[in-house]
Amino acid sequence: MTLRSYIWGMLFLILLFAGILGAVVFFIDPDSSGFLGMFLFYSTFFFVFSGIFNLFLLFWRKKFLDEKSLANSVGLNFRQGILLAILFLGILIFQGLRILIWWDVLFLIAGVFLLEFFFLSREP
């Protein structure tokens, strides 16, 4: 798989899940749908933003790396995009539960950093 086909595939999936997220926001009532509606909202939010962060990190690294190094960093971009989406999803869930406080955000950031440092220490 070339880098170009990876980018086009990610763009297609982002647009697909953004459309699903829009449908969930406009057509599903969170009060009457219960757990299933909230699960659909949070899962599509996660997929959309993990793809957006993944492509953002890929284009940001494109400024600093050559083509071969950029192709080798796709896995790193994917993992970091997922971790950033988990961070934003955690903030959104805390806000939805009305328990979001500034130190909760700091704990979430620290947790994501520790998880990333764990993954970086395990790479050869």
N, CA, C and O atoms as a Tinker XYZ file with bonds, in Angstrom:
   496  protein
     1  N      0.846000   -1.169000    0.000000    73     2
     2  CA     0.000000    0.000000    0.000000    64     1     3
     3  C      0.895000    1.237000    0.000000    63     2     4     5
     4  O      1.794000    1.374000    0.830000    81     3
     5  N      0.636000    2.105000   -0.919000    73     3     6
     6  CA     1.414000    3.337000   -0.984000    64     5     7
     7  C      0.865000    4.353000    0.009000    63     6     8     9
     8  O     -0.249000    4.222000    0.518000    81     7
     9  N      1.673000    5.359000    0.265000    73     7    10
    10  CA     1.257000    6.410000    1.190000    64     9    11
    11  C      0.061000    7.180000    0.636000    63    10    12    13
    12  O     -0.823000    7.599000    1.383000    81    11
    13  N      0.047000    7.358000   -0.668000    73    11    14
    14  CA    -1.066000    8.078000   -1.300000    64    13    15
    15  C     -2.388000    7.317000   -1.138000    63    14    16    17
    16  O     -3.419000    7.922000   -0.843000    81    15
    17  N     -2.361000    6.004000   -1.329000    73    15    18
    18  CA    -3.594000    5.219000   -1.162000    64    17    19
    19  C     -4.020000    5.176000    0.306000    63    18    20    21
    20  O     -5.214000    5.135000    0.603000    81    19
    21  N     -3.054000    5.184000    1.219000    73    19    22
    22  CA    -3.381000    5.240000    2.648000    64    21    23
    23  C     -4.103000    6.545000    2.982000    63    22    24    25
    24  O     -5.102000    6.540000    3.701000    81    23
    25  N     -3.598000    7.652000    2.460000    73    23    26
    26  CA    -4.215000    8.956000    2.727000    64    25    27
    27  C     -5.624000    9.009000    2.143000    63    26    28    29
    28  O     -6.545000    9.491000    2.803000    81    27
    29  N     -5.805000    8.522000    0.913000    73    27    30
    30  CA    -7.142000    8.542000    0.311000    64    29    31
    31  C     -8.110000    7.629000    1.056000    63    30    32    33
    32  O     -9.284000    7.962000    1.219000    81    31
    33  N     -7.615000    6.480000    1.506000    73    31    34
    34  CA    -8.462000    5.591000    2.294000    64    33    35
    35  C     -8.882000    6.215000    3.610000    63    34    36    37
    36  O    -10.035000    6.093000    4.024000    81    35
    37  N     -7.939000    6.889000    4.271000    73    35    38
    38  CA    -8.268000    7.565000    5.525000    64    37    39
    39  C     -9.262000    8.698000    5.291000    63    38    40    41
    40  O    -10.191000    8.880000    6.078000    81    39
    41  N     -9.077000    9.455000    4.223000    73    39    42
    42  CA   -10.022000   10.532000    3.919000    64    41    43
    43  C    -11.423000    9.985000    3.661000    63    42    44    45
    44  O    -12.413000   10.557000    4.118000    81    43
    45  N    -11.500000    8.878000    2.929000    73    43    46
    46  CA   -12.799000    8.262000    2.674000    64    45    47
    47  C    -13.460000    7.823000    3.975000    63    46    48    49
    48  O    -14.651000    8.063000    4.178000    81    47
    49  N    -12.693000    7.177000    4.861000    73    47    50
    50  CA   -13.262000    6.716000    6.126000    64    49    51
    51  C    -13.657000    7.875000    7.033000    63    50    52    53
    52  O    -14.670000    7.801000    7.727000    81    51
    53  N    -12.864000    8.945000    7.032000    73    51    54
    54  CA   -13.220000   10.120000    7.834000    64    53    55
    55  C    -14.540000   10.701000    7.350000    63    54    56    57
    56  O    -15.415000   11.015000    8.157000    81    55
    57  N    -14.688000   10.846000    6.039000    73    55    58
    58  CA   -15.937000   11.394000    5.499000    64    57    59
    59  C    -17.121000   10.470000    5.762000    63    58    60    61
    60  O    -18.223000   10.938000    6.050000    81    59
    61  N    -16.900000    9.166000    5.664000    73    59    62
    62  CA   -17.967000    8.206000    5.939000    64    61    63
    63  C    -18.428000    8.310000    7.391000    63    62    64    65
    64  O    -19.625000    8.404000    7.663000    81    63
    65  N    -17.474000    8.291000    8.319000    73    63    66
    66  CA   -17.848000    8.363000    9.729000    64    65    67
    67  C    -18.335000    9.752000   10.123000    63    66    68    69
    68  O    -19.130000    9.877000   11.055000    81    67
    69  N    -17.880000   10.794000    9.442000    73    67    70
    70  CA   -18.423000   12.131000    9.711000    64    69    71
    71  C    -19.885000   12.200000    9.282000    63    70    72    73
    72  O    -20.701000   12.830000    9.955000    81    71
    73  N    -20.215000   11.560000    8.173000    73    71    74
    74  CA   -21.616000   11.493000    7.764000    64    73    75
    75  C    -22.460000   10.709000    8.752000    63    74    76    77
    76  O    -23.589000   11.091000    9.058000    81    75
    77  N    -21.906000    9.606000    9.254000    73    75    78
    78  CA   -22.627000    8.822000   10.260000    64    77    79
    79  C    -22.780000    9.625000   11.544000    63    78    80    81
    80  O    -23.837000    9.593000   12.174000    81    79
    81  N    -21.727000   10.349000   11.938000    73    79    82
    82  CA   -21.802000   11.191000   13.136000    64    81    83
    83  C    -22.859000   12.277000   12.969000    63    82    84    85
    84  O    -23.614000   12.559000   13.900000    81    83
    85  N    -22.916000   12.886000   11.788000    73    83    86
    86  CA   -23.950000   13.885000   11.529000    64    85    87
    87  C    -25.342000   13.286000   11.610000    63    86    88    89
    88  O    -26.258000   13.910000   12.146000    81    87
    89  N    -25.510000   12.076000   11.080000    73    87    90
    90  CA   -26.818000   11.415000   11.160000    64    89    91
    91  C    -27.183000   11.097000   12.602000    63    90    92    93
    92  O    -28.340000   11.238000   13.001000    81    91
    93  N    -26.195000   10.668000   13.385000    73    91    94
    94  CA   -26.459000   10.370000   14.798000    64    93    95
    95  C    -26.859000   11.639000   15.538000    63    94    96    97
    96  O    -27.789000   11.620000   16.344000    81    95
    97  N    -26.167000   12.735000   15.272000    73    95    98
    98  CA   -26.464000   13.995000   15.968000    64    97    99
    99  C    -27.855000   14.505000   15.603000    63    98   100   101
   100  O    -28.589000   14.976000   16.472000    81    99
   101  N    -28.220000   14.416000   14.330000    73    99   102
   102  CA   -29.489000   14.998000   13.897000    64   101   103
   103  C    -30.700000   14.087000   14.089000    63   102   104   105
   104  O    -31.812000   14.583000   14.273000    81   103
   105  N    -30.509000   12.764000   14.051000    73   103   106
   106  CA   -31.671000   11.881000   14.030000    64   105   107
   107  C    -31.871000   11.037000   15.283000    63   106   108   109
   108  O    -32.913000   10.397000   15.426000    81   107
   109  N    -30.908000   11.017000   16.188000    73   107   110
   110  CA   -31.052000   10.188000   17.385000    64   109   111
   111  C    -31.182000   11.088000   18.601000    63   110   112   113
   112  O    -30.333000   11.942000   18.854000    81   111
   113  N    -32.251000   10.886000   19.344000    73   111   114
   114  CA   -32.486000   11.643000   20.569000    64   113   115
   115  C    -31.720000   10.975000   21.711000    63   114   116   117
   116  O    -31.973000    9.809000   22.012000    81   115
   117  N    -30.787000   11.689000   22.356000    73   115   118
   118  CA   -29.990000   11.045000   23.406000    64   117   119
   119  C    -30.802000   10.666000   24.638000    63   118   120   121
   120  O    -30.424000    9.743000   25.360000    81   119
   121  N    -31.897000   11.348000   24.891000    73   119   122
   122  CA   -32.705000   11.026000   26.068000    64   121   123
   123  C    -33.503000    9.740000   25.884000    63   122   124   125
   124  O    -33.623000    8.943000   26.814000    81   123
   125  N    -34.043000    9.538000   24.696000    73   123   126
   126  CA   -34.887000    8.362000   24.486000    64   125   127
   127  C    -34.114000    7.155000   23.965000    63   126   128   129
   128  O    -34.594000    6.028000   24.089000    81   127
   129  N    -32.935000    7.354000   23.387000    73   127   130
   130  CA   -32.210000    6.227000   22.801000    64   129   131
   131  C    -31.415000    5.436000   23.828000    63   130   132   133
   132  O    -31.121000    4.262000   23.604000    81   131
   133  N    -31.064000    6.048000   24.938000    73   131   134
   134  CA   -30.355000    5.335000   25.995000    64   133   135
   135  C    -28.911000    5.040000   25.636000    63   134   136   137
   136  O    -28.219000    5.851000   25.021000    81   135
   137  N    -28.479000    3.853000   26.039000    73   135   138
   138  CA   -27.079000    3.471000   25.880000    64   137   139
   139  C    -26.671000    3.356000   24.419000    63   138   140   141
   140  O    -25.570000    3.769000   24.054000    81   139
   141  N    -27.534000    2.807000   23.583000    73   139   142
   142  CA   -27.186000    2.591000   22.178000    64   141   143
   143  C    -26.920000    3.909000   21.457000    63   142   144   145
   144  O    -25.968000    4.005000   20.683000    81   143
   145  N    -27.735000    4.910000   21.696000    73   143   146
   146  CA   -27.527000    6.212000   21.067000    64   145   147
   147  C    -26.238000    6.865000   21.512000    63   146   148   149
   148  O    -25.511000    7.432000   20.697000    81   147
   149  N    -25.947000    6.790000   22.802000    73   147   150
   150  CA   -24.702000    7.373000   23.310000    64   149   151
   151  C    -23.494000    6.604000   22.784000    63   150   152   153
   152  O    -22.472000    7.205000   22.451000    81   151
   153  N    -23.606000    5.265000   22.708000    73   151   154
   154  CA   -22.514000    4.460000   22.176000    64   153   155
   155  C    -22.243000    4.806000   20.718000    63   154   156   157
   156  O    -21.085000    4.932000   20.320000    81   155
   157  N    -23.288000    4.962000   19.921000    73   155   158
   158  CA   -23.110000    5.342000   18.517000    64   157   159
   159  C    -22.450000    6.712000   18.397000    63   158   160   161
   160  O    -21.562000    6.903000   17.567000    81   159
   161  N    -22.879000    7.658000   19.218000    73   159   162
   162  CA   -22.298000    8.993000   19.165000    64   161   163
   163  C    -20.825000    8.964000   19.537000    63   162   164   165
   164  O    -19.991000    9.498000   18.806000    81   163
   165  N    -20.498000    8.348000   20.661000    73   163   166
   166  CA   -19.110000    8.354000   21.120000    64   165   167
   167  C    -18.202000    7.532000   20.206000    63   166   168   169
   168  O    -17.054000    7.916000   19.981000    81   167
   169  N    -18.689000    6.419000   19.679000    73   167   170
   170  CA   -17.842000    5.610000   18.806000    64   169   171
   171  C    -17.590000    6.302000   17.467000    63   170   172   173
   172  O    -16.466000    6.271000   16.966000    81   171
   173  N    -18.604000    6.920000   16.883000    73   171   174
   174  CA   -18.359000    7.628000   15.624000    64   173   175
   175  C    -17.502000    8.866000   15.849000    63   174   176   177
   176  O    -16.683000    9.212000   14.997000    81   175
   177  N    -17.678000    9.539000   16.986000    73   175   178
   178  CA   -16.798000   10.659000   17.343000    64   177   179
   179  C    -15.351000   10.180000   17.409000    63   178   180   181
   180  O    -14.449000   10.841000   16.894000    81   179
   181  N    -15.134000    9.029000   18.044000    73   179   182
   182  CA   -13.784000    8.477000   18.162000    64   181   183
   183  C    -13.189000    8.185000   16.788000    63   182   184   185
   184  O    -12.041000    8.546000   16.530000    81   183
   185  N    -13.939000    7.543000   15.908000    73   183   186
   186  CA   -13.408000    7.188000   14.597000    64   185   187
   187  C    -13.111000    8.423000   13.748000    63   186   188   189
   188  O    -12.092000    8.470000   13.059000    81   187
   189  N    -13.984000    9.409000   13.795000    73   187   190
   190  CA   -13.763000   10.630000   13.019000    64   189   191
   191  C    -12.509000   11.346000   13.502000    63   190   192   193
   192  O    -11.653000   11.716000   12.699000    81   191
   193  N    -12.401000   11.539000   14.801000    73   191   194
   194  CA   -11.284000   12.322000   15.302000    64   193   195
   195  C     -9.972000   11.553000   15.320000    63   194   196   197
   196  O     -8.911000   12.172000   15.229000    81   195
   197  N    -10.001000   10.233000   15.433000    73   195   198
   198  CA    -8.748000    9.495000   15.305000    64   197   199
   199  C     -8.226000    9.596000   13.872000    63   198   200   201
   200  O     -7.016000    9.695000   13.666000    81   199
   201  N     -9.105000    9.573000   12.893000    73   199   202
   202  CA    -8.673000    9.756000   11.508000    64   201   203
   203  C     -8.167000   11.158000   11.236000    63   202   204   205
   204  O     -7.163000   11.338000   10.546000    81   203
   205  N     -8.864000   12.160000   11.779000    73   203   206
   206  CA    -8.427000   13.546000   11.582000    64   205   207
   207  C     -7.061000   13.769000   12.212000    63   206   208   209
   208  O     -6.178000   14.358000   11.588000    81   207
   209  N     -6.880000   13.302000   13.449000    73   207   210
   210  CA    -5.585000   13.469000   14.111000    64   209   211
   211  C     -4.499000   12.675000   13.402000    63   210   212   213
   212  O     -3.355000   13.123000   13.321000    81   211
   213  N     -4.844000   11.504000   12.890000    73   211   214
   214  CA    -3.886000   10.694000   12.160000    64   213   215
   215  C     -3.379000   11.439000   10.922000    63   214   216   217
   216  O     -2.172000   11.517000   10.695000    81   215
   217  N     -4.286000   11.975000   10.136000    73   215   218
   218  CA    -3.871000   12.710000    8.936000    64   217   219
   219  C     -3.167000   14.012000    9.283000    63   218   220   221
   220  O     -2.218000   14.399000    8.601000    81   219
   221  N     -3.616000   14.695000   10.336000    73   219   222
   222  CA    -2.934000   15.917000   10.766000    64   221   223
   223  C     -1.485000   15.619000   11.144000    63   222   224   225
   224  O     -0.577000   16.343000   10.735000    81   223
   225  N     -1.265000   14.565000   11.917000    73   223   226
   226  CA     0.102000   14.216000   12.307000    64   225   227
   227  C      0.927000   13.783000   11.100000    63   226   228   229
   228  O      2.122000   14.069000   11.029000    81   227
   229  N      0.298000   13.100000   10.156000    73   227   230
   230  CA     1.007000   12.677000    8.950000    64   229   231
   231  C      1.447000   13.880000    8.123000    63   230   232   233
   232  O      2.588000   13.927000    7.663000    81   231
   233  N      0.558000   14.849000    7.929000    73   231   234
   234  CA     0.921000   16.035000    7.159000    64   233   235
   235  C      1.909000   16.915000    7.910000    63   234   236   237
   236  O      2.742000   17.578000    7.292000    81   235
   237  N      1.825000   16.929000    9.230000    73   235   238
   238  CA     2.775000   17.707000   10.022000    64   237   239
   239  C      4.171000   17.096000    9.928000    63   238   240   241
   240  O      5.160000   17.818000    9.800000    81   239
   241  N      4.251000   15.761000    9.991000    73   239   242
   242  CA     5.555000   15.103000    9.874000    64   241   243
   243  C      6.098000   15.184000    8.449000    63   242   244   245
   244  O      7.305000   15.071000    8.236000    81   243
   245  N      5.219000   15.377000    7.484000    73   243   246
   246  CA     5.652000   15.466000    6.086000    64   245   247
   247  C      6.556000   16.672000    5.862000    63   246   248   249
   248  O      7.399000   16.666000    4.966000    81   247
   249  N      6.375000   17.712000    6.686000    73   247   250
   250  CA     7.220000   18.897000    6.569000    64   249   251
   251  C      8.651000   18.626000    7.004000    63   250   252   253
   252  O      9.581000   19.275000    6.526000    81   251
   253  N      8.832000   17.662000    7.916000    73   251   254
   254  CA    10.135000   17.470000    8.530000    64   253   255
   255  C     10.848000   16.197000    8.097000    63   254   256   257
   256  O     12.060000   16.091000    8.287000    81   255
   257  N     10.145000   15.230000    7.524000    73   255   258
   258  CA    10.739000   13.947000    7.179000    64   257   259
   259  C     10.738000   13.741000    5.673000    63   258   260   261
   260  O      9.930000   14.327000    4.952000    81   259
   261  N     11.661000   12.894000    5.206000    73   259   262
   262  CA    11.641000   12.525000    3.796000    64   261   263
   263  C     10.576000   11.439000    3.575000    63   262   264   265
   264  O      9.948000   10.977000    4.527000    81   263
   265  N     10.384000   11.044000    2.326000    73   263   266
   266  CA     9.282000   10.150000    1.966000    64   265   267
   267  C      9.421000    8.769000    2.619000    63   266   268   269
   268  O      8.427000    8.188000    3.054000    81   267
   269  N     10.646000    8.242000    2.687000    73   267   270
   270  CA    10.846000    6.913000    3.265000    64   269   271
   271  C     10.601000    6.928000    4.771000    63   270   272   273
   272  O      9.954000    6.027000    5.304000    81   271
   273  N     11.108000    7.935000    5.450000    73   271   274
   274  CA    10.893000    8.036000    6.899000    64   273   275
   275  C      9.428000    8.293000    7.212000    63   274   276   277
   276  O      8.912000    7.826000    8.228000    81   275
   277  N      8.764000    9.029000    6.344000    73   275   278
   278  CA     7.343000    9.304000    6.543000    64   277   279
   279  C      6.529000    8.020000    6.418000    63   278   280   281
   280  O      5.598000    7.794000    7.191000    81   279
   281  N      6.879000    7.183000    5.450000    73   279   282
   282  CA     6.170000    5.910000    5.290000    64   281   283
   283  C      6.417000    4.996000    6.485000    63   282   284   285
   284  O      5.545000    4.211000    6.857000    81   283
   285  N      7.598000    5.095000    7.086000    73   283   286
   286  CA     7.893000    4.274000    8.260000    64   285   287
   287  C      7.192000    4.786000    9.514000    63   286   288   289
   288  O      7.024000    4.032000   10.473000    81   287
   289  N      6.781000    6.047000    9.525000    73   287   290
   290  CA     6.148000    6.613000   10.719000    64   289   291
   291  C      4.624000    6.542000   10.679000    63   290   292   293
   292  O      3.962000    7.148000   11.521000    81   291
   293  N      4.059000    5.820000    9.723000    73   291   294
   294  CA     2.599000    5.731000    9.619000    64   293   295
   295  C      2.014000    5.042000   10.849000    63   294   296   297
   296  O      0.974000    5.466000   11.355000    81   295
   297  N      2.661000    3.994000   11.333000    73   295   298
   298  CA     2.180000    3.306000   12.533000    64   297   299
   299  C      2.216000    4.204000   13.757000    63   298   300   301
   300  O      1.305000    4.181000   14.584000    81   299
   301  N      3.275000    4.996000   13.867000    73   299   302
   302  CA     3.385000    5.955000   14.967000    64   301   303
   303  C      2.278000    7.003000   14.877000    63   302   304   305
   304  O      1.666000    7.350000   15.887000    81   303
   305  N      2.022000    7.504000   13.674000    73   303   306
   306  CA     0.938000    8.475000   13.483000    64   305   307
   307  C     -0.411000    7.874000   13.853000    63   306   308   309
   308  O     -1.243000    8.528000   14.482000    81   307
   309  N     -0.617000    6.626000   13.457000    73   307   310
   310  CA    -1.887000    5.967000   13.733000    64   309   311
   311  C     -2.103000    5.824000   15.236000    63   310   312   313
   312  O     -3.185000    6.114000   15.746000    81   311
   313  N     -1.068000    5.375000   15.940000    73   311   314
   314  CA    -1.181000    5.209000   17.390000    64   313   315
   315  C     -1.402000    6.544000   18.089000    63   314   316   317
   316  O     -2.251000    6.647000   18.975000    81   315
   317  N     -0.652000    7.556000   17.704000    73   315   318
   318  CA    -0.796000    8.856000   18.347000    64   317   319
   319  C     -2.135000    9.507000   18.008000    63   318   320   321
   320  O     -2.697000   10.224000   18.836000    81   319
   321  N     -2.648000    9.270000   16.810000    73   319   322
   322  CA    -3.977000    9.767000   16.465000    64   321   323
   323  C     -5.055000    9.117000   17.314000    63   322   324   325
   324  O     -6.003000    9.776000   17.742000    81   323
   325  N     -4.905000    7.820000   17.555000    73   323   326
   326  CA    -5.862000    7.123000   18.417000    64   325   327
   327  C     -5.767000    7.639000   19.846000    63   326   328   329
   328  O     -6.791000    7.835000   20.501000    81   327
   329  N     -4.545000    7.862000   20.340000    73   327   330
   330  CA    -4.387000    8.364000   21.707000    64   329   331
   331  C     -4.967000    9.769000   21.861000    63   330   332   333
   332  O     -5.585000   10.074000   22.881000    81   331
   333  N     -4.775000   10.616000   20.867000    73   331   334
   334  CA    -5.376000   11.952000   20.933000    64   333   335
   335  C     -6.899000   11.882000   20.886000    63   334   336   337
   336  O     -7.583000   12.645000   21.569000    81   335
   337  N     -7.428000   10.963000   20.079000    73   335   338
   338  CA    -8.884000   10.798000   20.032000    64   337   339
   339  C     -9.408000   10.272000   21.364000    63   338   340   341
   340  O    -10.488000   10.671000   21.801000    81   339
   341  N     -8.657000    9.382000   22.017000    73   339   342
   342  CA    -9.053000    8.897000   23.339000    64   341   343
   343  C     -9.058000   10.045000   24.337000    63   342   344   345
   344  O     -9.952000   10.132000   25.180000    81   343
   345  N     -8.063000   10.929000   24.247000    73   343   346
   346  CA    -8.007000   12.090000   25.135000    64   345   347
   347  C     -9.244000   12.970000   24.955000    63   346   348   349
   348  O     -9.895000   13.332000   25.935000    81   347
   349  N     -9.567000   13.312000   23.726000    73   347   350
   350  CA   -10.724000   14.170000   23.474000    64   349   351
   351  C    -12.037000   13.454000   23.793000    63   350   352   353
   352  O    -12.995000   14.082000   24.243000    81   351
   353  N    -12.081000   12.151000   23.561000    73   351   354
   354  CA   -13.277000   11.393000   23.914000    64   353   355
   355  C    -13.467000   11.355000   25.429000    63   354   356   357
   356  O    -14.593000   11.459000   25.916000    81   355
   357  N    -12.378000   11.209000   26.171000    73   355   358
   358  CA   -12.474000   11.242000   27.628000    64   357   359
   359  C    -12.974000   12.581000   28.128000    63   358   360   361
   360  O    -13.807000   12.639000   29.032000    81   359
   361  N    -12.469000   13.661000   27.541000    73   359   362
   362  CA   -12.944000   14.997000   27.919000    64   361   363
   363  C    -14.428000   15.137000   27.601000    63   362   364   365
   364  O    -15.186000   15.688000   28.399000    81   363
   365  N    -14.844000   14.641000   26.439000    73   363   366
   366  CA   -16.253000   14.732000   26.053000    64   365   367
   367  C    -17.149000   13.898000   26.966000    63   366   368   369
   368  O    -18.244000   14.329000   27.327000    81   367
   369  N    -16.690000   12.717000   27.334000    73   367   370
   370  CA   -17.486000   11.871000   28.235000    64   369   371
   371  C    -17.596000   12.516000   29.609000    63   370   372   373
   372  O    -18.675000   12.534000   30.203000    81   371
   373  N    -16.483000   13.047000   30.120000    73   371   374
   374  CA   -16.544000   13.726000   31.419000    64   373   375
   375  C    -17.493000   14.920000   31.371000    63   374   376   377
   376  O    -18.237000   15.162000   32.321000    81   375
   377  N    -17.467000   15.661000   30.273000    73   375   378
   378  CA   -18.380000   16.799000   30.152000    64   377   379
   379  C    -19.828000   16.324000   30.058000    63   378   380   381
   380  O    -20.728000   16.951000   30.616000    81   379
   381  N    -20.049000   15.225000   29.355000    73   379   382
   382  CA   -21.401000   14.682000   29.260000    64   381   383
   383  C    -21.940000   14.212000   30.603000    63   382   384   385
   384  O    -23.143000   14.277000   30.854000    81   383
   385  N    -21.047000   13.740000   31.460000    73   383   386
   386  CA   -21.449000   13.321000   32.806000    64   385   387
   387  C    -21.446000   14.476000   33.799000    63   386   388   389
   388  O    -21.797000   14.298000   34.966000    81   387
   389  N    -21.052000   15.652000   33.339000    73   387   390
   390  CA   -20.978000   16.867000   34.157000    64   389   391
   391  C    -19.991000   16.730000   35.318000    63   390   392   393
   392  O    -20.232000   17.237000   36.413000    81   391
   393  N    -18.870000   16.034000   35.062000    73   391   394
   394  CA   -17.839000   15.903000   36.089000    64   393   395
   395  C    -16.492000   16.434000   35.605000    63   394   396   397
   396  O    -15.458000   16.136000   36.203000    81   395
   397  N    -16.496000   17.212000   34.536000    73   395   398
   398  CA   -15.245000   17.718000   33.982000    64   397   399
   399  C    -14.730000   18.883000   34.817000    63   398   400   401
   400  O    -15.409000   19.895000   34.992000    81   399
   401  N    -13.520000   18.714000   35.325000    73   399   402
   402  CA   -12.816000   19.749000   36.076000    64   401   403
   403  C    -11.430000   19.844000   35.450000    63   402   404   405
   404  O    -10.968000   18.887000   34.827000    81   403
   405  N    -10.773000   20.965000   35.603000    73   403   406
   406  CA    -9.506000   21.178000   34.910000    64   405   407
   407  C     -8.464000   20.139000   35.286000    63   406   408   409
   408  O     -7.641000   19.778000   34.444000    81   407
   409  N     -8.466000   19.642000   36.519000    73   407   410
   410  CA    -7.458000   18.652000   36.869000    64   409   411
   411  C     -7.787000   17.280000   36.286000    63   410   412   413
   412  O     -6.895000   16.445000   36.137000    81   411
   413  N     -9.049000   17.036000   35.957000    73   411   414
   414  CA    -9.383000   15.811000   35.233000    64   413   415
   415  C     -8.722000   15.806000   33.861000    63   414   416   417
   416  O     -8.227000   14.777000   33.400000    81   415
   417  N     -8.722000   16.960000   33.221000    73   415   418
   418  CA    -8.062000   17.077000   31.918000    64   417   419
   419  C     -6.567000   16.834000   32.070000    63   418   420   421
   420  O     -5.957000   16.167000   31.234000    81   419
   421  N     -5.977000   17.370000   33.130000    73   419   422
   422  CA    -4.550000   17.136000   33.373000    64   421   423
   423  C     -4.260000   15.654000   33.608000    63   422   424   425
   424  O     -3.253000   15.136000   33.126000    81   423
   425  N     -5.135000   14.970000   34.347000    73   423   426
   426  CA    -4.951000   13.534000   34.567000    64   425   427
   427  C     -5.105000   12.748000   33.266000    63   426   428   429
   428  O     -4.364000   11.794000   33.028000    81   427
   429  N     -6.051000   13.137000   32.431000    73   427   430
   430  CA    -6.207000   12.472000   31.133000    64   429   431
   431  C     -4.975000   12.685000   30.256000    63   430   432   433
   432  O     -4.501000   11.749000   29.611000    81   431
   433  N     -4.459000   13.910000   30.232000    73   431   434
   434  CA    -3.253000   14.194000   29.451000    64   433   435
   435  C     -2.080000   13.389000   29.985000    63   434   436   437
   436  O     -1.311000   12.825000   29.206000    81   435
   437  N     -1.933000   13.330000   31.309000    73   435   438
   438  CA    -0.844000   12.554000   31.906000    64   437   439
   439  C     -0.986000   11.072000   31.569000    63   438   440   441
   440  O      0.009000   10.402000   31.292000    81   439
   441  N     -2.211000   10.559000   31.591000    73   439   442
   442  CA    -2.429000    9.162000   31.238000    64   441   443
   443  C     -2.071000    8.863000   29.795000    63   442   444   445
   444  O     -1.478000    7.825000   29.502000    81   443
   445  N     -2.426000    9.762000   28.895000    73   443   446
   446  CA    -2.088000    9.571000   27.484000    64   445   447
   447  C     -0.574000    9.653000   27.288000    63   446   448   449
   448  O     -0.003000    8.865000   26.534000    81   447
   449  N      0.076000   10.605000   27.964000    73   447   450
   450  CA     1.532000   10.707000   27.870000    64   449   451
   451  C      2.210000    9.450000   28.409000    63   450   452   453
   452  O      3.145000    8.945000   27.788000    81   451
   453  N      1.760000    8.944000   29.539000    73   451   454
   454  CA     2.360000    7.732000   30.094000    64   453   455
   455  C      2.165000    6.539000   29.169000    63   454   456   457
   456  O      3.070000    5.722000   29.003000    81   455
   457  N      0.998000    6.440000   28.574000    73   455   458
   458  CA     0.746000    5.357000   27.632000    64   457   459
   459  C      1.642000    5.477000   26.401000    63   458   460   461
   460  O      2.159000    4.473000   25.911000    81   459
   461  N      1.826000    6.688000   25.903000    73   459   462
   462  CA     2.703000    6.893000   24.749000    64   461   463
   463  C      4.157000    6.604000   25.114000    63   462   464   465
   464  O      4.882000    5.999000   24.324000    81   463
   465  N      4.586000    7.027000   26.294000    73   463   466
   466  CA     5.955000    6.720000   26.725000    64   465   467
   467  C      6.157000    5.219000   26.886000    63   466   468   469
   468  O      7.236000    4.707000   26.589000    81   467
   469  N      5.138000    4.510000   27.349000    73   467   470
   470  CA     5.218000    3.057000   27.440000    64   469   471
   471  C      5.413000    2.448000   26.058000    63   470   472   473
   472  O      6.271000    1.584000   25.877000    81   471
   473  N      4.623000    2.891000   25.078000    73   471   474
   474  CA     4.758000    2.352000   23.728000    64   473   475
   475  C      6.105000    2.713000   23.113000    63   474   476   477
   476  O      6.705000    1.895000   22.417000    81   475
   477  N      6.585000    3.925000   23.363000    73   475   478
   478  CA     7.881000    4.324000   22.818000    64   477   479
   479  C      9.022000    3.536000   23.446000    63   478   480   481
   480  O     10.013000    3.247000   22.775000    81   479
   481  N      8.902000    3.185000   24.716000    73   479   482
   482  CA     9.969000    2.426000   25.367000    64   481   483
   483  C      9.999000    0.979000   24.897000    63   482   484   485
   484  O     11.032000    0.322000   25.019000    81   483
   485  N      8.903000    0.469000   24.367000    73   483   486
   486  CA     8.845000   -0.915000   23.907000    64   485   487
   487  C      9.287000   -1.076000   22.464000    63   486   488   489
   488  O      9.508000   -2.202000   22.019000    81   487
   489  N      9.424000    0.012000   21.718000    73   487   490
   490  CA     9.866000   -0.087000   20.326000    64   489   491
   491  C     11.357000   -0.380000   20.281000    63   490   492   493
   492  O     12.121000    0.142000   21.093000    81   491
   493  N     11.774000   -1.215000   19.329000    73   491   494
   494  CA    13.216000   -1.535000   19.232000    64   493   495
   495  C     14.040000   -0.394000   18.691000    63   494   496
   496  O     15.257000   -0.520000   18.556000    81   495
